Amino acid sequence: MRKIIYKFFVVAALSLIVSSCEDLQVTNVDGNNPDEVPSHMLMSGTEKKIMDYVYDNWFSGRQCLVYSQYWAQRNYTEEDRYQIRESVNNSYFNVLYTLIADLNQVIKLNTDESTANVSALYGANQNQIAAARILKAWLYSVMVDTWGSIPYSEAGQLKDGLYYPKYDDAKVIYADLIKELTEAAAMIDVSQKAFTSGDMIFSGNSAKWKKFANSLKCRLALHTSKVDTNWKTYIAEALASGVFESNSDNALYHYSSTAPEYCMFYEGFYIDARNDFTVSRPFMDILKGQADTLNVKSHPWEGVEDPRLAIYTGGPRTVKADNDSTLVGNKYYKNGSYYIGVPYGIASSNMTSAFRNIAPNIYAAQPVVLKDNFPVPLMTYAELMFIISEYKGFSEAEYKAGVKASVEYWSDLAGESVPSDLDAYVTEVSKNVNAETVALQKYIDLYMNGTEAWVEYRRTGYPTQLLKPGQKSVIIATKIDPVTKKILEESALTFSPLSDVKGDIISRVKYPTNESTLNGESFNAAVAKLTDGTNNYYTKMFWDARTTTNPHPANK
């Protein structure tokens, strides 16, 4: 894990106060590196660091991807069960703010009269500013949706002597992010480049940055759809300004096959040699079109196998169940060969080799999402289509366009031909287009984008196939006839969280413990506003309007 020294900038600022200018001129000059980094290089480095930290085997792998139950750990399942490592939580909270500071510096270099002319050599000033504002809004949305209310309006003002920023309400931050995206899209001059080089998301294409701003505005607006009557207005504005029009507009960070420019998912598995994760049983059942018979949960298109199944898992595997130790049951079989996801949310002591052996093994078949140059998606055209479908009252045309775009996108990514039966698949999954089917297809498309999938579950309550605390994860044999090998007794292992989440999937990540000492007054004020006045995992986001009696509330 990359180590982060917390509050580095505070320490640096204090050091400046007690040191003389003359000493600093001597000791703080690096003769091998430039004093100032050009704006396009700063943006390029910041893009990579953002993706490296948000989409890796820690922030995503041991948090968002397991919260959304795409993945489960093959050995140490504590994070799957909401026992979060404080060192990781502290580190990521801190480093994401340093990346916000880097984006602010890109804006400053293109705004300040003393540096703007030089920065203009690498792309139009207003377009560079807009791109930095858009990416900053995306990053802040990830942070807000992870922790809730966080420092925002007073963040990054150390040079002004503001060392203890207040925590702004998440609802207020959301409103400002939508405003930021609106203004950023409006200021872009599509006739000029955003960056002449270094932009690994859109290669400096300002028109695509504008489409991303508006598409992201649609996403954030939809997040608030159950609590804000203005959400449709925001989406209408975005559509009028211009959004993604095809898969060619997808916001993807393009990694390389050359070290150290490869994807962090690849590094976590193959460079660090850690075979820690595999596809979970709930997600595998969804892809297989299979009902969860253990918990009596139906599937909206039961018996229809998803064409992305082999892409996500690395391909089909035929294995033999270990009847001496585990009962899997014919519930999991399909056509003689079978995919079985690893049980989700069970204790590490119960995660036996038998369970690991019947789940996809990335060392046996490397899926495209773990390739060194996997282009990590920030947002896709398919997701936008599902958003617009919901915006239009769950319209069939946009839903079908989303399903088709998703299968085409993932097929192309895997270097495979589009399935010849794609139209038949789209027809099968479109017999009923409603809140559940739109949410479920969006969930399938969002694979590896656990941050957004986790948001969507909390907003909609879908997919219902995801396990809640106390529900059955797997059946095991507790007594077997030694002669006939017939199973005499069996019992269920359940999803058993290690932290209180009030009977549902985790609602937020706790504030880092370092904040309680380094920004104590603001931290305490923020905690006081949480449910029960405690720093817990179950306080709902402001946009989460679900209740026990109304788990899937309608949009405003």
KOLVEXTOR-336012 format. One line per 2 residues: number of its first residue (from 1); their letters; for each residue x, y, z of C-alpha. Coordinates in steps of 0.5 Angstrom, whole numbers. Layout:
// KOLVEXTOR-336012
NUM) A) X,Y,Z  ...
//
This chain:
// KOLVEXTOR-336012
1) MR) 0,0,0  3,7,-2
3) KI) 4,11,5  1,18,6
5) IY) 4,23,11  -2,26,13
7) KF) -2,34,13  4,35,10
9) FV) 2,42,7  1,44,14
11) VA) 8,42,17  11,45,11
13) AL) 7,51,12  9,51,19
15) SL) 16,50,17  16,56,13
17) IV) 14,61,19  20,59,23
19) SS) 25,58,17  29,65,14
21) CE) 28,66,7  35,66,6
23) DL) 36,59,9  30,57,4
25) QV) 33,59,-2  39,55,0
27) TN) 36,48,2  29,48,-2
29) VD) 32,48,-9  33,42,-13
31) GN) 38,43,-18  35,37,-22
33) NP) 28,39,-23  24,45,-25
35) DE) 22,50,-20  15,50,-23
37) VP) 11,44,-27  8,46,-33
39) SH) 0,46,-33  -1,40,-38
41) ML) 4,36,-34  1,38,-28
43) MS) -6,36,-30  -3,29,-33
45) GT) 0,27,-27  -6,29,-23
47) EK) -10,25,-27  -6,19,-26
49) KI) -5,20,-19  -13,20,-18
51) MD) -14,14,-22  -8,10,-19
53) YV) -11,12,-12  -19,11,-13
55) YD) -18,5,-18  -14,0,-14
57) NW) -14,-6,-10  -15,-2,-3
59) FS) -20,4,-4  -24,0,-10
61) GR) -22,-7,-8  -23,-7,-1
63) QC) -28,-2,-1  -33,0,-6
65) LV) -32,-6,-10  -34,-11,-4
67) YS) -39,-6,-2  -43,-7,-9
69) QY) -41,-14,-8  -38,-15,-15
71) WA) -32,-18,-11  -31,-22,-5
73) QR) -24,-23,-2  -21,-30,-3
75) NY) -17,-30,4  -18,-25,9
77) TE) -26,-23,9  -26,-17,14
79) ED) -26,-11,9  -32,-15,6
81) RY) -35,-15,13  -34,-8,14
83) QI) -28,-8,19  -24,-2,15
85) RE) -17,-1,16  -16,6,19
87) SV) -9,7,16  -12,6,9
89) NN) -18,10,11  -14,16,14
91) SY) -9,15,8  -14,16,2
93) FN) -18,22,6  -11,25,6
95) VL) -8,24,-1  -15,26,-5
97) YT) -15,33,-2  -7,33,-4
99) LI) -10,32,-11  -16,37,-11
101) AD) -10,42,-9  -6,40,-15
103) LN) -13,41,-20  -13,48,-16
105) QV) -6,49,-18  -8,48,-26
107) IK) -13,53,-25  -9,58,-22
109) LN) -3,57,-27  -8,59,-32
111) TD) -12,64,-29  -6,68,-26
113) ES) -3,73,-31  4,72,-29
115) TA) 3,64,-31  -3,64,-36
117) NV) 1,66,-42  6,60,-41
119) SA) 0,56,-40  -3,58,-46
121) LY) 2,54,-50  0,48,-48
123) GA) -8,49,-49  -13,54,-49
125) NQ) -13,57,-42  -21,57,-41
127) NQ) -21,50,-43  -15,48,-38
129) IA) -19,51,-33  -26,48,-35
131) AA) -22,41,-35  -19,42,-28
133) RI) -26,44,-25  -30,38,-29
135) LK) -25,33,-26  -25,36,-19
137) AW) -32,36,-19  -32,28,-21
139) LY) -27,27,-15  -31,31,-10
141) SV) -37,27,-12  -33,21,-10
143) MV) -31,23,-4  -38,26,-1
145) DT) -41,19,-3  -36,16,1
147) WG) -36,20,7  -42,25,7
149) SI) -41,32,9  -33,34,8
151) PY) -29,40,8  -30,43,2
153) SE) -31,51,2  -25,52,6
155) AG) -21,46,4  -14,48,1
157) QL) -13,55,4  -7,53,8
159) KD) -3,59,5  -9,64,8
161) GL) -8,61,15  -14,57,15
163) YY) -12,50,18  -18,47,20
165) PK) -23,47,15  -31,46,17
167) YD) -35,41,14  -40,43,9
169) DA) -46,39,9  -46,34,3
171) KV) -53,37,0  -49,44,0
173) IY) -43,41,-4  -48,37,-9
175) AD) -51,44,-11  -44,47,-12
177) LI) -42,41,-16  -48,42,-21
179) KE) -46,49,-21  -39,48,-23
181) LT) -40,43,-28  -45,48,-31
183) EA) -40,53,-31  -35,49,-34
185) AA) -39,46,-40  -41,53,-41
187) MI) -34,56,-41  -31,51,-46
189) DV) -29,53,-53  -29,47,-57
191) SQ) -25,50,-63  -19,50,-59
193) KA) -15,44,-55  -16,43,-48
195) FT) -9,40,-48  -4,39,-53
197) SG) -1,33,-50  -1,29,-43
199) DM) -9,29,-42  -10,21,-42
201) IF) -17,22,-41  -19,25,-48
203) SG) -13,27,-51  -14,34,-50
205) NS) -21,34,-54  -25,40,-51
207) AK) -31,38,-54  -31,31,-50
209) WK) -29,35,-44  -35,39,-45
211) KF) -40,32,-46  -37,29,-40
213) AN) -39,35,-36  -46,35,-38
215) SL) -46,27,-37  -43,28,-30
217) KC) -48,33,-29  -54,28,-31
219) RL) -51,23,-26  -51,28,-20
221) AL) -58,30,-22  -60,23,-22
223) HT) -57,22,-15  -61,27,-12
225) SK) -68,25,-16  -71,22,-9
227) VD) -70,29,-5  -70,34,-10
229) TN) -75,37,-15  -70,40,-19
231) WK) -67,34,-22  -70,34,-28
233) TY) -69,41,-30  -61,40,-29
235) IA) -61,34,-34  -65,38,-39
237) EA) -60,43,-38  -55,38,-39
239) LA) -58,35,-45  -59,42,-49
241) SG) -51,43,-48  -49,37,-50
243) VF) -48,30,-47  -44,23,-49
245) ES) -47,21,-56  -44,14,-57
247) NS) -38,9,-54  -33,14,-57
249) DN) -35,19,-52  -33,15,-46
251) AL) -29,18,-40  -24,13,-40
253) YH) -17,14,-37  -12,10,-42
255) YS) -7,6,-38  0,3,-42
257) ST) 3,-3,-42  9,0,-40
259) AP) 11,0,-33  10,4,-29
261) EY) 4,7,-33  0,1,-32
263) CM) -7,0,-29  -7,-1,-21
265) FY) -11,-7,-21  -6,-10,-25
267) EG) -1,-8,-21  -5,-11,-15
269) FY) -5,-18,-17  1,-19,-22
271) ID) 6,-14,-19  5,-15,-12
273) AR) 3,-22,-13  -3,-22,-9
275) ND) -9,-27,-11  -14,-23,-6
277) FT) -20,-23,-10  -25,-26,-15
279) VS) -32,-25,-17  -38,-26,-12
281) RP) -43,-31,-12  -49,-25,-12
283) FM) -46,-22,-18  -45,-29,-21
285) DI) -52,-31,-20  -54,-24,-23
287) LK) -50,-25,-30  -52,-33,-30
289) GQ) -59,-30,-30  -60,-35,-24
291) AD) -65,-34,-18  -62,-34,-11
293) TL) -66,-40,-8  -62,-39,-2
295) NV) -66,-33,0  -72,-34,-4
297) KS) -70,-28,-9  -72,-28,-16
299) HP) -69,-25,-22  -72,-21,-27
301) WE) -70,-25,-33  -69,-32,-30
303) GV) -65,-37,-35  -62,-31,-39
305) ED) -54,-31,-39  -51,-25,-40
307) PR) -46,-24,-46  -41,-20,-41
309) LA) -40,-26,-36  -34,-29,-40
311) IY) -31,-22,-41  -32,-21,-33
313) TG) -29,-27,-31  -24,-29,-36
315) GP) -28,-35,-39  -32,-41,-37
317) RT) -29,-46,-32  -31,-53,-31
319) VK) -29,-56,-24  -31,-62,-20
321) AD) -35,-60,-13  -31,-62,-7
323) ND) -36,-67,-4  -32,-68,2
325) ST) -32,-61,5  -37,-57,1
327) LV) -44,-58,-1  -45,-53,-7
329) GN) -51,-56,-10  -54,-56,-17
331) KY) -57,-49,-16  -51,-47,-18
333) YK) -50,-51,-24  -51,-49,-32
335) NG) -51,-54,-38  -46,-59,-35
337) SY) -40,-53,-33  -41,-48,-28
339) YI) -39,-41,-26  -39,-40,-18
341) GV) -38,-34,-15  -34,-34,-8
343) PY) -39,-34,-2  -40,-27,0
345) GI) -39,-24,7  -37,-30,11
347) AS) -31,-31,16  -24,-32,14
349) SN) -24,-38,18  -30,-41,13
351) MT) -27,-39,7  -24,-46,5
353) SA) -20,-48,-1  -26,-51,-3
355) FR) -30,-45,-4  -24,-41,-7
357) NI) -23,-47,-12  -30,-47,-15
359) AP) -29,-39,-16  -26,-36,-22
361) NI) -18,-35,-21  -15,-30,-25
363) YA) -8,-33,-25  -12,-39,-29
365) AQ) -15,-34,-34  -14,-27,-34
367) PV) -20,-22,-35  -19,-16,-39
369) VL) -21,-12,-33  -14,-14,-30
371) KD) -10,-13,-36  -4,-8,-35
373) NF) -7,-3,-40  -14,-3,-38
375) PV) -18,3,-39  -21,5,-33
377) PL) -28,8,-34  -30,15,-30
379) MT) -37,15,-34  -40,11,-40
381) YA) -45,13,-45  -49,6,-43
383) EL) -49,9,-36  -52,16,-39
385) MF) -57,12,-43  -60,9,-37
387) II) -60,15,-33  -64,18,-39
389) SE) -68,12,-39  -70,14,-32
391) YK) -71,21,-33  -76,19,-38
393) GF) -80,15,-34  -76,9,-35
395) SE) -76,9,-43  -75,3,-47
397) AE) -71,6,-53  -66,9,-48
399) YK) -66,3,-44  -64,-2,-50
401) AG) -59,3,-53  -56,3,-46
403) VK) -56,-5,-46  -53,-5,-53
405) AS) -48,0,-52  -45,-4,-46
407) VE) -45,-10,-49  -41,-7,-55
409) YW) -36,-3,-51  -34,-9,-46
411) SD) -34,-14,-52  -29,-9,-56
413) LA) -25,-8,-50  -24,-15,-49
415) GE) -22,-15,-57  -28,-20,-58
417) SV) -33,-19,-64  -40,-17,-61
419) PS) -44,-23,-60  -49,-25,-66
421) DL) -55,-26,-61  -54,-19,-58
423) DA) -61,-17,-61  -64,-23,-58
425) YV) -61,-22,-51  -63,-14,-51
427) TE) -70,-17,-53  -70,-22,-47
429) VS) -68,-17,-42  -73,-12,-45
431) KN) -80,-15,-44  -81,-11,-38
433) VN) -77,-4,-37  -78,-1,-30
435) AE) -74,1,-24  -71,-5,-23
437) TV) -69,-8,-30  -66,-1,-31
439) AL) -62,-1,-25  -60,-8,-26
441) QK) -57,-7,-33  -54,-1,-30
443) YI) -51,-5,-24  -48,-10,-29
445) DL) -45,-4,-34  -42,-1,-28
447) YM) -37,-7,-26  -30,-5,-24
449) NG) -34,2,-22  -35,0,-15
451) TE) -36,8,-13  -42,9,-17
453) AW) -45,2,-17  -45,3,-9
455) VE) -48,10,-10  -54,7,-14
457) YR) -55,1,-9  -56,6,-4
459) RT) -61,11,-8  -65,5,-11
461) GY) -65,-1,-7  -63,-5,-13
463) PT) -60,-10,-14  -64,-14,-9
465) QL) -60,-20,-11  -54,-17,-6
467) LK) -54,-20,0  -56,-16,7
469) PG) -53,-18,13  -56,-24,16
471) QK) -58,-27,9  -55,-34,7
473) SV) -49,-34,3  -47,-41,2
475) II) -50,-48,4  -44,-53,7
477) AT) -45,-60,9  -44,-61,16
479) KI) -45,-69,16  -43,-73,11
481) DP) -44,-81,10  -36,-84,10
483) VT) -38,-89,6  -44,-87,1
485) KK) -41,-80,1  -48,-78,2
487) IL) -50,-71,5  -53,-72,12
489) EE) -54,-65,15  -52,-58,12
491) SA) -53,-51,15  -52,-44,12
493) LT) -46,-39,13  -49,-32,13
495) FS) -47,-25,11  -44,-23,18
497) PL) -42,-16,18  -36,-14,24
499) SD) -39,-7,24  -46,-4,26
501) VK) -50,-3,19  -57,-3,22
503) GD) -59,-9,17  -57,-6,11
505) II) -51,-5,6  -46,0,9
507) SR) -48,7,8  -42,11,9
509) VK) -35,10,11  -33,13,18
511) YP) -29,19,18  -22,18,19
513) TN) -19,18,26  -14,23,25
515) ES) -19,28,23  -21,28,31
517) TL) -14,30,33  -12,34,27
519) NG) -18,38,25  -22,36,32
521) ES) -27,42,32  -30,41,25
523) FN) -30,34,26  -34,34,32
525) AA) -39,39,29  -40,34,23
527) VA) -40,28,27  -46,31,32
529) KL) -50,32,25  -50,24,24
531) TD) -55,19,26  -54,18,34
533) GT) -49,23,34  -43,18,33
535) NN) -38,17,27  -42,11,24
537) YY) -43,7,18  -50,7,18
539) TK) -52,14,17  -55,15,10
541) MF) -53,20,5  -58,26,4
543) WD) -60,23,-3  -62,16,0
545) AR) -69,16,2  -70,9,3
547) TT) -74,7,9  -76,0,11
549) TN) -83,1,9  -81,4,2
551) PH) -74,1,0  -75,3,-7
553) PA) -78,10,-7  -80,14,-13
555) NK) -77,20,-16  -79,27,-14
//
